[in-house]
Amino acid sequence: MWPEVPPAQKVKTKHRAMDAQALRLWVLSDTQWLTATEIAKANGQRTKGLAARWKRSGKIFAVPVPRLEGVEEDRYAAYQFDVHMKPCPVIAQVLKIFGDKKNDPWNILFWFHSRNGWLRGQAPNECLDKPALVIEAAKHEMEPVEG
């Protein structure tokens, strides 16, 4: 007796989930990550509420990363901060441009790590020293697709 072959849609869905997981692992391993506690300490604070406040106010973004105990904890890409551990203004400007259309933190993260034609093939996170170009690329990202 032959094993039951799953419908094509189930296979496609499983492959998409595996691809998404692989992409997440690649981006997580390709970036320096900070915890809320590390951000607070770098800013002379004892509680980790600073990063959450900055996140709520749209100055930075975080991705939920599972810890060993299975509980998710927000992690913050280090490139969002200047040398004084304050949020880089360009991040807030990009998040404002994206608005609710890109409210999934993983989509935001993938955009910052994806090569971009408007940035001559570089990823936005590699061009944060050129904020005007990154902002322009974000605006193009949000343009409607015609065709």
Contacts in CASP RR format, 6 or more apart in sequence:
PFRMAT RR
TARGET T0000
AUTHOR 0000-0000-0000
METHOD contacts of the structure
MODEL  1
MWPEVPPAQKVKTKHRAMDAQALRLWVLSDTQWLTATEIAKANGQRTKGL
AARWKRSGKIFAVPVPRLEGVEEDRYAAYQFDVHMKPCPVIAQVLKIFGD
KKNDPWNILFWFHSRNGWLRGQAPNECLDKPALVIEAAKHEMEPVEG
6 14 0 8 1.000
23 110 0 8 1.000
24 106 0 8 1.000
27 109 0 8 1.000
27 110 0 8 1.000
27 113 0 8 1.000
28 63 0 8 1.000
28 65 0 8 1.000
28 75 0 8 1.000
30 113 0 8 1.000
31 77 0 8 1.000
31 78 0 8 1.000
31 79 0 8 1.000
31 113 0 8 1.000
31 125 0 8 1.000
32 77 0 8 1.000
32 78 0 8 1.000
32 79 0 8 1.000
33 65 0 8 1.000
33 75 0 8 1.000
33 76 0 8 1.000
33 77 0 8 1.000
33 78 0 8 1.000
34 51 0 8 1.000
34 75 0 8 1.000
34 76 0 8 1.000
34 77 0 8 1.000
34 78 0 8 1.000
34 81 0 8 1.000
35 48 0 8 1.000
35 73 0 8 1.000
35 74 0 8 1.000
35 75 0 8 1.000
35 76 0 8 1.000
36 48 0 8 1.000
36 49 0 8 1.000
36 50 0 8 1.000
36 51 0 8 1.000
36 52 0 8 1.000
36 73 0 8 1.000
36 74 0 8 1.000
36 76 0 8 1.000
37 48 0 8 1.000
39 48 0 8 1.000
39 50 0 8 1.000
39 51 0 8 1.000
39 76 0 8 1.000
39 81 0 8 1.000
39 85 0 8 1.000
40 46 0 8 1.000
40 47 0 8 1.000
40 48 0 8 1.000
40 49 0 8 1.000
40 50 0 8 1.000
40 51 0 8 1.000
42 85 0 8 1.000
43 50 0 8 1.000
43 85 0 8 1.000
43 86 0 8 1.000
51 60 0 8 1.000
51 62 0 8 1.000
51 74 0 8 1.000
51 76 0 8 1.000
52 74 0 8 1.000
54 60 0 8 1.000
54 87 0 8 1.000
55 61 0 8 1.000
55 62 0 8 1.000
55 74 0 8 1.000
55 76 0 8 1.000
58 92 0 8 1.000
58 95 0 8 1.000
58 96 0 8 1.000
59 87 0 8 1.000
59 91 0 8 1.000
59 92 0 8 1.000
59 95 0 8 1.000
60 76 0 8 1.000
60 80 0 8 1.000
60 81 0 8 1.000
60 87 0 8 1.000
60 91 0 8 1.000
60 92 0 8 1.000
60 95 0 8 1.000
61 76 0 8 1.000
61 77 0 8 1.000
61 80 0 8 1.000
61 91 0 8 1.000
61 95 0 8 1.000
61 105 0 8 1.000
61 108 0 8 1.000
61 109 0 8 1.000
62 74 0 8 1.000
62 75 0 8 1.000
62 76 0 8 1.000
62 105 0 8 1.000
63 74 0 8 1.000
63 75 0 8 1.000
63 77 0 8 1.000
63 105 0 8 1.000
63 106 0 8 1.000
63 109 0 8 1.000
64 72 0 8 1.000
64 73 0 8 1.000
64 74 0 8 1.000
64 75 0 8 1.000
64 105 0 8 1.000
65 72 0 8 1.000
65 73 0 8 1.000
65 74 0 8 1.000
65 75 0 8 1.000
66 72 0 8 1.000
66 73 0 8 1.000
67 73 0 8 1.000
77 109 0 8 1.000
77 112 0 8 1.000
77 125 0 8 1.000
79 88 0 8 1.000
79 112 0 8 1.000
79 125 0 8 1.000
79 128 0 8 1.000
80 87 0 8 1.000
80 88 0 8 1.000
80 91 0 8 1.000
81 87 0 8 1.000
81 88 0 8 1.000
82 88 0 8 1.000
88 128 0 8 1.000
88 131 0 8 1.000
89 131 0 8 1.000
90 128 0 8 1.000
90 131 0 8 1.000
90 134 0 8 1.000
90 135 0 8 1.000
91 128 0 8 1.000
93 131 0 8 1.000
93 135 0 8 1.000
93 138 0 8 1.000
94 112 0 8 1.000
94 124 0 8 1.000
94 134 0 8 1.000
94 135 0 8 1.000
94 138 0 8 1.000
95 108 0 8 1.000
97 135 0 8 1.000
97 138 0 8 1.000
97 139 0 8 1.000
97 141 0 8 1.000
97 142 0 8 1.000
98 108 0 8 1.000
98 111 0 8 1.000
98 138 0 8 1.000
98 141 0 8 1.000
98 142 0 8 1.000
101 142 0 8 1.000
102 108 0 8 1.000
102 111 0 8 1.000
102 141 0 8 1.000
102 142 0 8 1.000
111 124 0 8 1.000
111 138 0 8 1.000
111 141 0 8 1.000
112 123 0 8 1.000
112 124 0 8 1.000
112 125 0 8 1.000
113 123 0 8 1.000
113 124 0 8 1.000
113 125 0 8 1.000
114 123 0 8 1.000
114 124 0 8 1.000
115 121 0 8 1.000
115 122 0 8 1.000
115 123 0 8 1.000
116 122 0 8 1.000
116 123 0 8 1.000
116 124 0 8 1.000
116 137 0 8 1.000
117 137 0 8 1.000
118 133 0 8 1.000
118 136 0 8 1.000
118 137 0 8 1.000
118 140 0 8 1.000
119 126 0 8 1.000
119 127 0 8 1.000
119 133 0 8 1.000
119 134 0 8 1.000
119 137 0 8 1.000
124 134 0 8 1.000
124 137 0 8 1.000
124 138 0 8 1.000
127 133 0 8 1.000
127 134 0 8 1.000
127 137 0 8 1.000
128 134 0 8 1.000
END
